[in-house]
């Protein structure tokens, strides 16, 4: 008898780090949109420096979309910099 264990992806958000300070929220959204419907893009903002902190969270409607984005966008160039994508 063999026991098969399957993991189910339930997270819907991915962390995106290494974002160029020239990149805006709409650019992040456009880059991650092909993987599925996006519920929210949260680009962390530094009010004192008046610029974002170089990372964001992309929240999808579907966990499968987050999984695809994780697989296909990690170590990709965005705005002249290599981004890191993880959960």
C-alpha positions in Angstrom: 0.0 0.0 0.0 1.3 3.4 -1.0 0.4 6.6 0.8 0.2 9.6 -1.5 0.5 13.0 0.1 -0.5 16.0 -1.9 0.1 19.6 -1.0 -2.5 22.2 -1.8 -1.5 25.8 -2.5 -3.8 28.0 -0.4 -1.8 31.3 -0.3 -2.9 34.0 -2.7 -0.2 36.6 -2.2 3.4 36.8 -3.3 6.2 39.0 -2.0 8.1 40.9 -4.6 11.5 42.3 -3.6 14.3 44.2 -5.3 11.9 46.5 -7.1 13.6 49.6 -8.7 12.6 52.9 -7.1 11.7 54.1 -10.6 8.9 51.4 -10.9 5.4 52.3 -9.9 2.5 50.2 -8.7 0.8 50.1 -12.1 4.0 48.6 -13.6 4.1 45.9 -11.0 0.4 45.1 -11.6 1.0 44.9 -15.4 3.9 42.6 -14.9 2.0 40.2 -12.7 -1.4 40.4 -14.4 -0.8 37.7 -17.0 -0.9 35.0 -14.2 -4.5 35.7 -13.1 -6.9 38.3 -11.7 -5.1 40.6 -9.2 -7.1 41.6 -6.1 -4.5 44.1 -4.7 -1.0 45.4 -5.2 0.6 46.8 -2.1 3.8 48.7 -2.7 5.3 49.5 0.7 5.7 53.3 1.0 8.2 55.3 3.1 6.5 58.6 3.9 9.7 60.3 5.2 11.7 59.5 2.1 8.6 60.0 -0.1 9.3 56.8 -2.1 8.5 53.1 -1.9 10.8 50.8 0.0 11.6 48.5 -2.9 9.1 45.7 -2.2 5.5 44.9 -2.7 2.9 42.2 -2.1 0.7 41.1 -5.0 -2.5 39.4 -3.9 -4.4 37.3 -6.4 -8.0 36.1 -6.5 -6.9 32.6 -7.1 -4.1 30.6 -5.4 -3.1 29.0 -8.8 -2.3 32.5 -10.1 0.0 33.2 -7.1 1.7 29.8 -7.7 2.3 30.6 -11.4 3.6 34.1 -10.6 6.0 32.6 -8.1 7.3 30.0 -10.6 7.6 32.4 -13.5 8.6 35.8 -12.1 11.4 35.0 -9.6 14.7 36.3 -10.9 13.1 38.2 -13.8 14.2 41.8 -14.8 11.7 44.5 -14.0 12.6 48.1 -14.4 16.3 47.3 -14.9 16.6 45.2 -11.7 16.3 41.5 -11.0 13.3 40.9 -8.7 12.8 38.2 -6.1 9.4 36.6 -5.8 8.5 34.3 -2.8 5.6 33.5 -0.5 
